[in-house]
């Protein structure tokens, strides 16, 4: 059988006969060569480059975000390192110490004055080479942070409080710090009730000027004109912007004040309230430059006990971040009078009421105690009413 092909040069094409040499082959079925492409595995880097080619705008955003994240992480690590730069000192109060109760924190704040201008406060603290009489405590406060971290109380103890001091008998409380440093002062404070002091923070008032400047100053309101006879400066009625040396003058004045040291205590509390309000404000927390300067100044402004580690400071700051002056109370321990004893003007405490106050703090139930004893304590007036 022949198959005719069309065209001028048509010729017969033989068709294989059955059983012939080409038996088993189909009738001239066309064949197709099939190329099999070997699949290639795309690596992460190849996939990333392909993603970048197809999503250029999004890729730019991602890269910028990663760079910013790296900067933020580096900044946070730097801040953490600056916390390590804060001077530490040994802290082992003597006597029979109260037991720690719950998760509340009680921190002894000690504002220190250097009457002879010798300096070296933090060096003496860190080395333990304490020289009796070289420094004195100008402010003594206990900061209680509640266990649920929703509220806090700042309790001031007048520096002339007439109390029992180890090896001295009955004398002013600031003699405890002058003789034996933070540990001895903590021992005396713990003896006033059953409140255990967890940590101690020493504040060098000489550096308060730099701290307020780093914050951009703090604002208070002066309800009346008051002149400081020591330096002749007059605080005029109206808004006051305290920054640098003026902040130091403000917290140290007691002469020319109607209630003397009690008005100075409230000025100290007033500045602390203004500082807390400023630090908690969005203008400070959202400003990395201001935060950086604050942390830098903090290292020269305070020293803390060696048990108050950077991680514990961080943890306390984070857990207490929602505490504001609005949910704090600033009070002074109950007193009975300001007599002169052995030629010295002192402050006599209502020891029973003071013990109850500290016991209420120890039980983390200060508000319950306060509701029944608010008349026994001298509380910081509202903003704008502090002399």
C-alpha positions in Angstrom: 0.0 0.0 0.0 1.4 3.3 -0.9 0.5 6.7 0.6 0.4 9.5 -1.9 1.8 12.9 -0.8 0.4 16.0 -2.4 2.5 18.5 -4.4 4.7 18.7 -7.5 7.2 16.2 -6.2 4.7 13.9 -4.8 6.0 10.4 -4.3 4.8 7.2 -2.8 5.8 6.5 0.7 5.8 2.9 1.6 3.7 1.8 4.5 5.2 -1.0 6.6 3.6 -4.3 6.0 2.3 -6.3 8.9 4.9 -8.6 10.1 7.7 -6.9 8.2 10.9 -5.3 9.5 9.0 -2.5 11.1 6.3 -4.6 12.6 5.1 -3.2 16.0 5.4 0.4 15.0 2.3 2.5 14.7 1.5 4.1 11.4 3.7 7.1 11.1 2.7 8.6 14.4 4.5 11.9 14.9 6.8 11.9 17.9 7.4 15.0 20.3 10.6 15.6 22.3 9.7 16.5 25.8 12.1 18.6 27.9 11.9 18.0 31.6 13.0 21.1 33.5 14.6 20.2 36.8 12.9 22.2 39.6 15.3 24.5 41.5 15.1 25.1 45.2 14.9 28.8 46.0 17.0 29.7 49.1 16.0 32.4 51.7 18.3 35.0 50.2 17.0 34.4 46.7 13.4 34.6 48.0 14.2 37.8 49.8 15.7 39.4 46.7 12.6 38.4 44.7 10.4 39.9 47.4 12.4 43.2 47.3 12.1 43.4 43.5 8.3 43.0 43.7 7.7 45.1 46.8 10.1 47.9 46.8 8.1 50.5 48.7 7.3 48.0 51.5 10.9 46.9 51.6 12.1 50.4 52.2 9.6 50.7 55.1 10.8 47.4 56.6 14.4 48.4 56.4 13.8 51.8 58.0 11.9 50.1 60.8 14.7 47.6 61.4 17.2 50.4 61.6 15.1 52.4 64.0 14.6 49.2 66.1 18.4 48.7 66.2 18.8 52.3 67.4 16.1 51.9 70.0 17.6 48.7 71.3 21.1 50.2 71.4 19.7 53.2 73.3 17.9 51.0 75.8 21.0 49.0 76.4 22.9 52.3 76.9 20.3 53.4 79.4 20.6 50.1 81.2 24.4 50.6 81.4 23.9 54.1 82.9 21.8 52.5 85.7 24.8 50.4 86.5 26.9 53.6 86.8 24.8 54.7 89.8 27.0 54.4 92.9 26.2 51.6 95.3 26.9 51.3 99.0 26.7 48.5 101.6 23.5 48.5 103.5 22.9 46.3 106.6 20.7 47.9 109.2 21.3 46.6 112.7 18.9 45.8 115.5 16.0 43.4 115.4 14.6 44.0 111.9 10.9 43.7 111.0 9.9 40.9 108.7 9.3 41.6 105.1 5.5 41.4 104.3 4.0 41.0 100.8 5.3 42.5 97.7 5.1 46.2 98.7 8.4 48.2 98.6 9.6 50.6 101.3 12.4 52.9 100.3 14.2 55.2 102.6 15.0 58.5 100.8 17.7 60.6 102.4 18.4 64.1 101.3 22.0 65.0 102.3 23.6 68.3 103.1 27.3 68.9 103.1 27.7 71.7 105.6 31.4 72.2 105.1 31.5 71.7 101.4 34.0 68.9 101.6 32.4 66.7 99.0 33.1 63.1 98.4 29.7 61.9 99.7 29.2 59.0 97.3 32.8 58.0 97.5 32.6 57.7 101.3 29.4 55.7 100.9 30.8 53.3 98.4 34.0 52.6 100.3 32.4 52.4 103.7 34.9 54.9 105.0 32.2 56.9 106.9 33.4 59.9 108.8 31.0 60.8 111.6 29.8 64.4 111.5 31.0 65.0 107.9 27.5 64.8 106.4 24.0 65.3 107.8 20.5 64.4 106.5 18.5 67.4 105.5 15.5 65.3 104.5 14.2 61.9 105.7 11.4 60.3 103.9 9.9 56.8 103.5 8.4 56.0 100.1 5.9 53.2 100.2 4.9 51.6 96.9 1.8 49.4 97.3 2.0 45.7 96.5 -0.5 46.1 93.6 1.6 49.1 92.3 -1.5 51.3 92.0 -0.7 53.8 94.8 2.1 55.1 96.9 2.7 57.2 100.0 5.6 59.5 100.8 6.0 59.9 104.6 8.4 62.6 105.8 10.1 62.5 109.2 11.3 65.9 110.5 15.1 65.9 110.7 14.9 67.3 114.3 12.7 64.4 115.4 13.7 63.5 119.0 14.2 59.7 118.9 16.4 56.9 120.3 19.7 56.7 118.3 22.2 53.8 118.8 25.0 54.8 121.2 23.6 58.3 121.5 20.4 57.9 123.5 17.6 60.4 122.8 18.6 62.9 120.2 17.7 64.3 116.8 17.2 61.7 114.1 19.6 63.3 111.7 22.4 62.3 114.2 21.8 58.7 113.1 22.8 59.4 109.6 25.6 61.7 110.6 27.1 59.1 112.9 26.5 55.8 111.0 25.2 56.6 107.5 22.1 55.1 105.8 22.2 51.8 107.7 22.0 53.4 111.1 19.3 55.8 110.0 17.3 52.8 108.6 17.7 51.1 111.9 16.2 54.1 113.7 13.3 54.4 111.3 12.5 50.7 111.6 12.4 51.0 115.4 9.5 53.5 115.1 7.1 50.7 114.0 7.1 47.4 112.3 8.0 48.6 108.8 11.0 47.0 107.1 13.1 49.2 104.9 13.8 47.4 101.7 16.2 49.9 100.1 17.9 53.2 100.7 18.5 56.0 98.3 20.8 58.9 99.1 20.1 62.2 97.3 22.8 64.7 97.0 21.1 68.1 97.1 24.1 69.7 95.5 23.1 67.9 92.3 19.4 68.8 92.5 20.2 71.8 90.3 21.4 69.7 87.5 18.6 67.2 87.8 15.9 69.9 87.5 17.8 71.4 84.6 17.8 68.0 82.8 14.0 67.9 83.2 13.6 71.4 81.7 12.7 72.7 85.2 9.5 72.1 87.2 6.6 74.4 87.8 4.9 75.2 91.1 2.7 78.0 92.3 3.5 80.4 95.1 0.3 81.5 97.0 2.0 84.5 98.7 5.2 86.5 98.7 7.9 84.9 100.8 11.5 86.3 101.4 14.4 84.1 102.4 16.4 86.1 104.9 19.5 83.9 104.3 20.0 85.1 100.7 17.5 87.9 100.4 15.6 86.3 97.6 11.8 86.8 97.4 9.5 84.2 96.0 6.8 86.3 94.5 3.1 85.2 94.4 2.2 83.4 91.2 3.7 80.6 89.0 7.3 79.7 89.7 9.5 77.9 87.3 12.2 76.1 89.4 15.4 75.2 87.6 19.0 75.0 88.7 20.1 76.8 91.8 16.6 78.2 92.4 15.2 74.7 92.9 17.9 74.2 95.6 17.0 77.5 97.3 13.3 76.6 97.3 13.7 73.2 99.0 16.2 74.4 101.6 14.4 77.5 102.9 12.9 77.3 106.4 13.7 80.8 107.8 11.1 83.4 107.0 8.5 80.6 106.8 5.5 80.6 109.2 6.0 77.0 110.3 9.7 76.8 109.8 10.9 73.2 109.1 7.4 71.9 108.5 6.9 74.4 105.6 10.3 73.3 104.3 9.2 69.7 104.4 6.1 70.5 102.3 8.3 72.4 99.8 10.4 69.3 99.4 7.3 67.2 98.9 5.9 69.8 96.5 9.0 69.7 94.3 9.0 65.9 94.3 5.3 66.0 93.3 6.1 68.4 90.5 9.1 66.2 89.4 7.0 63.1 89.4 4.3 64.8 87.4 6.9 66.1 84.9 8.6 62.7 84.4 5.2 61.0 84.0 4.1 63.5 81.4 4.1 62.6 77.7 6.4 65.5 77.0 9.2 63.7 78.9 8.5 60.1 78.2 8.2 60.7 74.5 11.4 62.7 74.4 14.4 60.4 74.2 16.9 63.2 74.5 15.3 64.4 77.8 15.1 60.8 79.1 18.8 60.3 78.2 19.8 63.5 80.0 17.7 62.5 83.0 19.3 59.1 83.4 22.7 60.6 83.0 22.0 63.2 85.7 20.5 60.5 87.9 23.8 58.8 88.2 25.3 61.9 89.8 22.2 62.8 91.8 21.6 59.6 93.8 23.4 56.6 95.3 21.5 53.4 96.2 22.2 50.4 98.4 24.0 47.5 96.8 20.9 45.3 97.0 19.0 47.7 94.7 20.2 46.3 91.5 19.6 47.8 88.0 17.2 45.0 87.1 15.2 45.6 90.3 15.1 49.3 89.7 13.9 48.6 86.1 11.3 46.2 87.3 10.0 48.6 90.0 9.8 51.4 87.5 7.9 49.4 84.9 5.5 47.9 87.4 4.8 51.3 89.0 4.5 53.2 85.7 0.8 54.0 86.2 1.3 55.7 89.6 0.8 59.5 89.4 0.8 62.2 92.0 -3.0 62.0 91.9 -2.9 58.5 93.5 -0.2 59.3 96.0 -0.3 60.9 99.4 2.4 63.1 100.8 2.3 63.3 104.6 4.5 64.0 107.7 4.5 61.7 110.7 2.3 62.8 113.6 4.0 65.1 116.1 3.2 66.5 119.5 5.3 69.7 119.6 8.5 71.5 119.1 10.1 72.0 122.5 13.6 73.0 123.4 15.5 70.2 125.1 19.0 70.6 126.5 19.3 73.8 124.6 18.3 72.4 121.3 15.0 72.9 119.4 13.5 69.5 118.6 10.4 67.9 117.3 8.6 65.4 119.5 6.8 62.6 117.7 3.5 61.1 118.7 5.1 57.7 119.0 1.9 55.7 119.3 0.3 57.3 116.2 3.6 57.1 114.3 3.9 53.4 115.1 0.3 52.9 113.9 1.1 54.8 110.7 4.1 52.6 109.9 2.3 49.4 110.9 -0.4 50.4 108.4 2.2 50.8 105.7 3.7 47.5 106.6 0.3 45.8 106.2 -0.2 47.8 103.0 -3.4 49.3 104.4 -2.4 52.9 104.7 -5.7 54.3 103.2 -7.7 52.4 105.8 -5.6 54.0 108.6 -5.7 57.4 107.0 -9.5 57.5 106.8 -9.6 57.3 110.6 -6.5 59.4 111.4 -6.3 62.1 108.7 -6.3 64.8 111.4 -3.2 63.3 113.0 -0.9 63.9 110.0 0.2 67.0 108.2 -0.7 66.4 104.6 0.7 68.3 101.6 -1.9 70.8 100.4 -3.2 70.8 96.9 -1.2 72.3 94.1 -1.1 76.1 94.4 -1.4 76.2 98.2 2.1 75.4 99.4 3.9 78.3 100.9 
